[in-house]
Amino acid sequence: MKKTRRQNPKSPPKTPSANEAVENANDDVSERIRMTLATAIGEGALKPGTKILEDAIADHFGVSRTVVRGALGVLESDHLLERKRNRGTFVAEPGIEEAKALFEARRKIEHAILDLVMSRATTEQLDALEKLTDEEEHIHHHGDEKSKTVLSGKFHIVLAELGGNAVMTEMLSKIVARLSLVMALYEEDKKDDCGADHHRLIVSALKAKDQAKAQQLMDHHLADIEGRVRLTEGQGDRHTFLAVLENFS
């Protein structure tokens, strides 16, 4: 007599325990804290050297200081924050050698990204990127400085995404974020533009499949950005001092 195999009833989906639910909620809030601070730093609302007030963050988000420190630890590893012994955590102040290394790394990565975009991006994607430069142009004439800065950085991240390499995109995002601190500390020649004209020319070269032209235009664009800074200790000290005057006057 053939035995029939006993069918086990499907077990109900496992529900997270109370501890797991709390941990998941804390992780979500920690990520919100990280994104909030990273955005504020990138947009210049939190200047280099600004002290991070853990108690204020904990009160605002309704979490413990342990959760806050978890978010701050991630930003420290990304070099956007730095902890000073017995003093607390501050928005990072990149040194001159670090600034030079960041500019050099950006040039190399942007070159590699252009190569990938040239071979992988579709016509539709490049058309969408071109529309972004139109938005930049509108912001240049009608927007505030914060909007210009945000949109200018967005172009390079979107361009990186078209290359289809998530690792390179992440690397560039972190470098651009750290360079926002460099510009805040050392920028001397502030220009009233967001790079829309440079960006549009780069897109045109990509659509024409002119790789050499695209690389040349990117080099010119990045050199223009680097040309706005004066990498001297005195310049960094001056910006830090001016920030103090702005806060207290």
Secondary structure, DSSP 8 states (H G I E B T S, - for coil): -----------------HHHHHHHHHHHHHHHHHHHHHHHHHTTSS-TT-EE-HHHHHHHHT--HHHHHHHHHHHHHTTSEEEETTTEEEE----HHHHHHHHHHHHHHHHHHHHHHHHH--HHHHHHHHHHHHHHHHHHHHS-HHHHHHHHHHHHHHHHHHTT-HHHHHHHHHHHHHHHHHHHHHB-S--S--SHHHHHHHHHHHHTT-HHHHHHHHHHHHHHHHTTB---HHHHHHHHHHHHHHHH-
